[in-house]
Amino acid sequence: MSVVTPTTVSPVPAGRPPRPGAGNVRRTTITIALAVVGLILLLSVVRKLSGATDLTAAGAISAALALAVPIAMAGLGGLWSERAGVVNIGLEGMMILGTWGAGWAGYQWGPWAGLVAAVIFGAVGGLLHAIATVVFTVDHIVSGVAINILALGATQYLSKALFEGTEGGSTKQSPPVHPDMGGFSVPGIRDPLASIEKHGWFFVSDVAGILRGLLTNLSWITLIAILLFPLTYWVLWRTAFGLRLRSCGESPVAAESLGINVYRTKIIAVVVSGGLSGVGGAALALAASNFYQEGQTGGRGYIGLAAMIFGNWRTGMLAAGSALFGFSDALQLRGGGSVHALLLLVAIIVILVGLWQLYRRRVVQGLIALLSGVAVLAYYLVSDQVPGELTGALPYVTTLLVLALASQRLRMPAADGLPYRRGQGS
């Protein structure tokens, strides 16, 4: 006769079971919070050692946020496109179309009409890229470069046809947009934070300056751009449509076998990509200034693409990369003294990265980083200022440096950039 051995059943806790992945989200949140505190501490140390108060001044932070928006919107557009498997080198051209659309519609019907026109013009650029790459399977890089050239030529032609002879306009510039789009500030914090900031206290004043820059005198486009990040995360990672879109970027053949219309999904993603780049163009034409000007984008579409790659095709790190590039852009506009202090910041960070690589037993990478950090530190100590040529190139040097340090952990969508034809898996 068999004997049944009683088993001990662990009690099930009452209440709602924990959501899957909640622990990972909590750990990620704590990691991000610690990283932010560590970065502010590092900025405080550099400010004290160098005397460069602009590093954490409210004006510099506000300028960095405004300059980060166009880069972030281009990067977010690239994220939509590449998650669906379409490489989008044409972000720069779509942003150019957005700046022109914002200037053209803005001076006639106001800034909000300019914003809508910027989205439409950018989406048209995205549609052209989608038709070329998805429908006709043109090489993605070739199509993107063609979009950039086409956008530049089209806006030059349209400017000569529509802006020349208008009041305040020319062949290279639109008439001014009136009235100003305006903005907002969180009430009740400007004066208290300004009072704390001007005392120059270690860390505390730096936090006050950063908060004042982030929470006061914000344009409405900046607020829209900030809200688009959680919205994109929710759509791409929390909805069925987002799952279908990402599956097209990982394995379009498998997606097709499950009944997903791969062509339609890819085209929607690239059109949205163009529209988001257009928002970035509107930020340049309506918030950073109040007119369209030829060459206004300054390569920020390419920097947005770099921010997306640095962010490993994810929204959170993309936002961090955009903020980094916007910060470097703001410092080079504010003068060489801040850029010289930034050398000390870079030296410390690169040395810390080298020590971390050595701790992880990556000897070659660690030694290269350590030697690079020591070289930057030595240049900082023997120099009083940074040459103007290097100051102007700071955003682009930062882009190359960040991509070099981040290259080992990148993982692009598996089918990104690969041609796809309906039924090829059958």
C-alpha positions as CSV (number, residue, x, y, z in Angstrom):
1,M,0.0,0.0,0.0
2,S,1.5,3.3,-1.1
3,V,1.9,6.1,1.4
4,V,1.3,9.6,0.2
5,T,3.8,11.9,1.8
6,P,2.2,15.3,2.6
7,T,3.9,18.2,1.0
8,T,4.3,21.6,2.4
9,V,2.6,24.3,0.4
10,S,4.0,27.8,0.9
11,P,1.3,30.3,1.7
12,V,0.2,32.6,-1.0
13,P,0.3,36.2,0.2
14,A,-3.0,37.9,0.2
15,G,-3.6,40.8,-2.1
16,R,-2.6,41.5,-5.7
17,P,0.4,39.5,-7.0
18,P,3.5,41.5,-7.9
19,R,3.6,42.6,-11.5
20,P,6.2,40.7,-13.6
21,G,9.4,42.7,-14.0
22,A,8.5,45.0,-11.2
23,G,11.8,44.2,-9.5
24,N,13.8,45.1,-12.6
25,V,11.9,48.4,-13.0
26,R,12.7,49.2,-9.3
27,R,16.4,48.4,-9.7
28,T,16.6,50.5,-12.9
29,T,14.9,53.4,-11.2
30,I,17.4,53.3,-8.3
31,T,20.3,53.0,-10.7
32,I,19.2,56.0,-12.7
33,A,18.6,58.0,-9.5
34,L,22.1,57.2,-8.2
35,A,23.6,58.0,-11.6
36,V,21.9,61.4,-11.6
37,V,23.1,62.2,-8.0
38,G,26.6,61.0,-8.9
39,L,26.7,63.2,-12.0
40,I,25.6,66.3,-10.1
41,L,28.2,65.6,-7.5
42,L,30.9,65.3,-10.2
43,L,29.7,68.6,-11.7
44,S,29.9,70.2,-8.3
45,V,33.4,69.0,-7.8
46,V,34.5,70.3,-11.2
47,R,32.7,73.6,-10.7
48,K,34.6,74.1,-7.4
49,L,38.0,73.1,-8.8
50,S,37.7,75.1,-12.0
51,G,35.5,78.1,-10.9
52,A,33.3,77.6,-14.0
53,T,29.9,78.5,-12.6
54,D,28.2,78.0,-16.0
55,L,28.4,74.2,-15.6
56,T,25.3,74.1,-13.4
57,A,23.9,77.6,-13.9
58,A,20.2,77.8,-14.6
59,G,20.8,79.6,-17.9
60,A,23.2,76.9,-19.1
61,I,20.8,74.1,-18.1
62,S,17.8,75.9,-19.8
63,A,19.8,76.3,-23.0
64,A,21.0,72.7,-22.8
65,L,17.4,71.5,-22.5
66,A,16.3,73.7,-25.5
67,L,19.2,72.5,-27.6
68,A,18.5,68.9,-26.6
69,V,15.0,68.9,-27.9
70,P,15.8,68.9,-31.7
71,I,18.4,66.1,-31.1
72,A,15.9,64.1,-29.0
73,M,13.1,64.4,-31.5
74,A,15.4,63.2,-34.3
75,G,16.6,60.4,-32.2
76,L,13.1,59.4,-31.2
77,G,12.1,59.4,-34.9
78,G,15.0,57.2,-35.6
79,L,13.9,54.9,-32.8
80,W,10.5,54.4,-34.4
81,S,11.9,53.7,-37.8
82,E,14.7,51.4,-36.8
83,R,12.6,49.4,-34.4
84,A,10.5,48.6,-37.5
85,G,13.6,47.6,-39.4
86,V,14.2,50.7,-41.5
87,V,17.5,52.5,-41.1
88,N,16.8,56.3,-41.3
89,I,19.8,58.3,-42.3
90,G,17.3,60.9,-43.7
91,L,16.5,62.3,-40.2
92,E,18.5,65.4,-41.1
93,G,16.5,66.0,-44.3
94,M,13.2,65.5,-42.5
95,M,14.2,68.0,-39.8
96,I,15.2,70.5,-42.6
97,L,11.7,70.1,-44.1
98,G,10.2,70.6,-40.6
99,T,12.1,73.9,-40.0
100,W,11.0,75.2,-43.4
101,G,7.4,74.2,-42.8
102,A,7.4,75.8,-39.4
103,G,8.8,79.1,-40.8
104,W,6.5,79.1,-43.8
105,A,3.2,78.4,-41.9
106,G,4.3,80.2,-38.8
107,Y,4.7,83.6,-40.2
108,Q,1.3,83.4,-42.0
109,W,-0.9,81.8,-39.4
110,G,1.0,81.7,-36.1
111,P,3.4,79.4,-34.2
112,W,0.9,76.6,-33.6
113,A,0.1,76.4,-37.3
114,G,3.9,76.3,-37.8
115,L,4.2,73.3,-35.5
116,V,1.5,71.4,-37.4
117,A,3.1,72.2,-40.7
118,A,6.5,71.1,-39.4
119,V,5.0,67.7,-38.5
120,I,3.3,67.4,-41.9
121,F,6.4,68.4,-43.9
122,G,8.6,66.0,-41.8
123,A,6.1,63.2,-42.3
124,V,6.1,63.8,-46.1
125,G,9.9,63.2,-46.0
126,G,9.3,60.0,-44.0
127,L,6.7,58.8,-46.5
128,L,9.2,59.3,-49.4
129,H,11.8,57.3,-47.5
130,A,9.2,54.6,-46.6
131,I,8.1,54.2,-50.2
132,A,11.7,54.0,-51.4
133,T,12.9,51.5,-48.8
134,V,9.8,49.4,-48.0
135,V,7.9,49.3,-51.3
136,F,10.8,49.5,-53.8
137,T,13.5,48.0,-51.4
138,V,16.0,50.7,-52.2
139,D,19.1,50.5,-50.0
140,H,18.2,52.4,-46.8
141,I,21.4,54.4,-46.7
142,V,21.1,55.5,-50.3
143,S,17.5,56.5,-49.8
144,G,18.4,58.4,-46.6
145,V,21.2,60.3,-48.2
146,A,18.8,61.1,-51.2
147,I,16.2,62.5,-48.7
148,N,18.8,64.8,-47.2
149,I,19.9,66.1,-50.5
150,L,16.3,66.5,-51.8
151,A,15.2,68.3,-48.6
152,L,18.0,70.8,-48.9
153,G,17.4,71.5,-52.5
154,A,13.6,71.7,-52.1
155,T,13.8,74.2,-49.2
156,Q,16.3,76.4,-51.1
157,Y,14.0,76.5,-54.1
158,L,10.9,77.1,-52.0
159,S,12.6,79.9,-50.0
160,K,13.5,81.7,-53.2
161,A,10.0,81.3,-54.6
162,L,8.0,82.2,-51.4
163,F,10.3,84.3,-49.0
164,E,12.2,86.5,-51.4
165,G,10.6,90.0,-51.4
166,T,8.6,89.5,-48.2
167,E,9.0,91.8,-45.2
168,G,11.8,90.4,-43.1
169,G,12.3,87.4,-45.4
170,S,15.0,86.5,-48.0
171,T,16.2,83.7,-50.1
172,K,17.7,82.0,-47.0
173,Q,15.3,83.1,-44.3
174,S,11.6,83.2,-43.6
175,P,9.8,86.3,-42.2
176,P,9.6,86.3,-38.4
177,V,6.9,84.3,-36.7
178,H,4.6,86.3,-34.6
179,P,3.3,86.1,-31.9
180,D,5.9,84.2,-29.8
181,M,4.7,80.7,-28.9
182,G,5.4,81.5,-25.2
183,G,6.0,79.0,-22.5
184,F,5.5,78.3,-18.8
185,S,7.3,78.0,-15.5
186,V,6.4,76.0,-12.4
187,P,4.9,78.6,-10.1
188,G,6.5,79.6,-6.8
189,I,10.0,78.1,-7.3
190,R,11.9,80.7,-9.4
191,D,13.0,83.1,-6.6
192,P,13.7,80.5,-3.9
193,L,15.9,78.5,-6.2
194,A,17.6,81.6,-7.5
195,S,18.4,82.6,-3.9
196,I,19.9,79.2,-3.2
197,E,21.9,79.1,-6.4
198,K,23.6,82.4,-6.0
199,H,25.1,81.4,-2.6
200,G,27.4,79.0,-4.5
201,W,27.1,76.2,-1.9
202,F,28.6,72.8,-2.9
203,F,26.0,70.4,-4.4
204,V,23.0,72.3,-2.9
205,S,23.4,75.4,-5.1
206,D,24.1,73.1,-8.1
207,V,20.9,71.2,-7.6
208,A,19.0,74.5,-7.3
209,G,20.5,75.8,-10.5
210,I,19.7,72.6,-12.4
211,L,16.1,72.6,-11.1
212,R,15.6,76.2,-12.0
213,G,16.9,75.6,-15.5
214,L,14.6,72.6,-15.9
215,L,11.4,74.0,-14.4
216,T,11.3,77.7,-15.5
217,N,11.0,79.4,-18.9
218,L,10.2,76.3,-20.8
219,S,8.7,76.5,-24.3
220,W,5.5,74.5,-25.1
221,I,7.4,72.5,-27.7
222,T,9.9,71.4,-25.0
223,L,7.0,70.2,-22.9
224,I,5.5,68.3,-25.9
225,A,8.9,66.7,-26.6
226,I,9.2,65.6,-23.0
227,L,5.7,64.0,-23.1
228,L,6.5,62.2,-26.3
229,F,9.1,60.0,-24.6
230,P,6.8,58.2,-22.2
231,L,4.1,58.1,-24.9
232,T,6.6,56.4,-27.3
233,Y,7.7,54.0,-24.6
234,W,4.0,53.1,-23.8
235,V,3.1,52.6,-27.5
236,L,6.2,50.6,-28.5
237,W,6.6,48.4,-25.4
238,R,3.1,48.3,-23.8
239,T,0.7,47.9,-26.8
240,A,-0.1,45.2,-29.3
241,F,0.7,47.6,-32.1
242,G,4.1,48.3,-30.6
243,L,4.8,44.5,-30.3
244,R,3.9,44.1,-34.0
245,L,6.1,47.0,-35.0
246,R,9.1,45.7,-33.1
247,S,8.6,42.2,-34.5
248,C,8.9,43.7,-38.0
249,G,12.3,45.0,-37.0
250,E,13.4,41.7,-35.4
251,S,12.0,39.1,-37.9
252,P,9.6,40.4,-40.6
253,V,9.2,36.9,-42.0
254,A,7.9,35.6,-38.6
255,A,5.7,38.7,-38.3
256,E,4.2,38.0,-41.7
257,S,3.5,34.4,-40.7
258,L,1.5,35.6,-37.8
259,G,-0.7,37.7,-40.0
260,I,1.0,41.1,-39.5
261,N,0.9,43.5,-42.5
262,V,4.7,44.2,-42.5
263,Y,4.6,46.7,-45.3
264,R,1.9,48.8,-43.6
265,T,3.5,48.7,-40.2
266,K,6.9,49.7,-41.5
267,I,5.4,52.6,-43.5
268,I,3.5,53.9,-40.5
269,A,6.7,53.7,-38.4
270,V,8.8,55.7,-40.9
271,V,6.1,58.3,-41.4
272,V,5.9,58.8,-37.6
273,S,9.7,59.0,-37.7
274,G,9.5,61.9,-40.1
275,G,6.8,63.7,-38.1
276,L,8.9,63.5,-35.0
277,S,11.9,64.9,-36.8
278,G,9.6,67.7,-38.0
279,V,8.9,68.5,-34.3
280,G,12.6,68.8,-33.8
281,G,12.7,71.2,-36.7
282,A,9.9,73.2,-35.3
283,A,11.8,73.5,-32.0
284,L,14.6,75.2,-33.9
285,A,12.4,77.5,-35.9
286,L,9.8,78.4,-33.3
287,A,11.5,78.0,-29.9
288,A,15.2,78.5,-30.3
289,S,14.4,81.4,-32.8
290,N,11.3,82.8,-34.4
291,F,12.1,82.1,-38.1
292,Y,13.4,79.6,-40.5
293,Q,17.0,80.0,-41.7
294,E,19.0,77.9,-44.2
295,G,21.4,75.6,-42.4
296,Q,19.5,75.9,-39.2
297,T,19.6,72.2,-38.3
298,G,23.5,72.2,-38.2
299,G,23.7,68.4,-38.5
300,R,21.5,67.8,-35.4
301,G,19.6,65.0,-37.3
302,Y,22.9,63.1,-37.5
303,I,23.6,63.8,-33.8
304,G,20.0,62.5,-33.0
305,L,20.9,59.3,-34.9
306,A,24.0,59.0,-32.7
307,A,21.9,59.6,-29.6
308,M,19.6,56.8,-30.6
309,I,22.5,54.4,-31.1
310,F,24.1,55.5,-27.8
311,G,20.7,54.8,-26.2
312,N,20.8,51.2,-27.5
313,W,17.5,51.8,-29.4
314,R,15.6,52.5,-26.1
315,T,13.8,55.6,-24.9
316,G,15.5,56.2,-21.6
317,M,19.1,56.1,-22.7
318,L,18.1,58.0,-25.8
319,A,16.9,60.9,-23.6
320,A,20.1,60.8,-21.6
321,G,22.2,60.9,-24.7
322,S,20.2,63.8,-26.1
323,A,20.7,65.7,-22.8
324,L,24.4,65.1,-23.0
325,F,24.7,66.4,-26.5
326,G,22.5,69.3,-25.8
327,F,24.6,70.2,-22.7
328,S,27.8,70.1,-24.8
329,D,26.2,72.3,-27.4
330,A,25.0,74.8,-24.8
331,L,28.5,75.1,-23.3
332,Q,30.2,75.7,-26.6
333,L,27.7,78.5,-27.2
334,R,28.3,80.1,-23.8
335,G,32.1,80.4,-24.2
336,G,35.5,78.8,-23.9
337,G,35.8,78.9,-20.1
338,S,33.0,76.4,-19.6
339,V,34.5,74.2,-22.3
340,H,37.9,74.3,-20.6
341,A,36.3,73.2,-17.4
342,L,34.5,70.4,-19.3
343,L,37.9,69.0,-20.1
344,L,38.4,68.2,-16.4
345,L,34.9,66.6,-16.3
346,V,35.8,64.4,-19.3
347,A,39.1,63.5,-17.8
348,I,37.6,62.3,-14.6
349,I,34.8,60.4,-16.3
350,V,37.2,58.6,-18.7
351,I,39.6,57.7,-15.9
352,L,36.7,56.3,-13.9
353,V,35.6,54.3,-17.0
354,G,39.2,53.0,-17.3
355,L,39.3,51.9,-13.7
356,W,35.9,50.1,-14.1
357,Q,37.2,48.3,-17.2
358,L,40.2,47.2,-15.3
359,Y,38.0,46.0,-12.5
360,R,36.0,44.0,-15.1
361,R,39.4,42.5,-16.3
362,R,39.2,44.2,-19.6
363,V,42.9,45.3,-19.5
364,V,43.3,46.7,-23.0
365,Q,40.1,48.8,-22.9
366,G,40.9,49.9,-19.4
367,L,44.5,51.0,-20.2
368,I,43.4,52.9,-23.3
369,A,40.7,54.7,-21.3
370,L,43.2,55.5,-18.5
371,L,45.8,56.9,-20.8
372,S,43.2,58.9,-22.7
373,G,41.9,60.4,-19.4
374,V,45.4,61.2,-18.2
375,A,46.2,62.9,-21.5
376,V,43.0,65.1,-21.3
377,L,43.8,65.9,-17.7
378,A,47.4,66.9,-18.6
379,Y,46.0,69.2,-21.4
380,Y,43.6,70.8,-18.9
381,L,46.4,71.5,-16.4
382,V,48.8,73.0,-18.9
383,S,46.3,75.2,-20.8
384,D,44.2,78.2,-19.8
385,Q,41.5,77.9,-22.5
386,V,40.4,75.8,-25.4
387,P,41.0,77.0,-29.0
388,G,37.9,78.4,-30.6
389,E,38.0,75.7,-33.4
390,L,37.8,72.9,-30.8
391,T,35.0,74.8,-28.9
392,G,32.9,74.8,-32.0
393,A,33.5,71.2,-32.7
394,L,32.6,70.1,-29.1
395,P,29.2,68.6,-29.9
396,Y,30.6,66.5,-32.7
397,V,33.7,65.4,-30.6
398,T,31.3,64.5,-27.8
399,T,29.3,62.4,-30.3
400,L,32.3,60.4,-31.4
401,L,33.6,59.9,-27.8
402,V,30.3,58.7,-26.5
403,L,29.8,56.3,-29.4
404,A,33.3,54.9,-29.0
405,L,32.7,54.2,-25.3
406,A,29.2,52.7,-25.8
407,S,30.0,50.6,-28.9
408,Q,30.6,47.3,-27.0
409,R,27.1,47.1,-25.4
410,L,25.0,47.9,-28.5
411,R,22.4,45.6,-29.9
412,M,20.4,46.8,-32.9
413,P,17.2,45.2,-34.0
414,A,18.1,41.9,-35.9
415,A,16.5,42.9,-39.2
416,D,17.4,46.6,-39.1
417,G,18.3,47.7,-42.6
418,L,17.7,44.4,-44.3
419,P,15.6,44.4,-47.4
420,Y,12.2,42.6,-47.2
421,R,9.7,41.4,-49.8
422,R,6.3,40.0,-49.0
423,G,6.3,36.2,-49.0
424,Q,10.0,35.8,-49.0
425,G,9.9,33.3,-46.2
426,S,7.4,30.9,-47.9
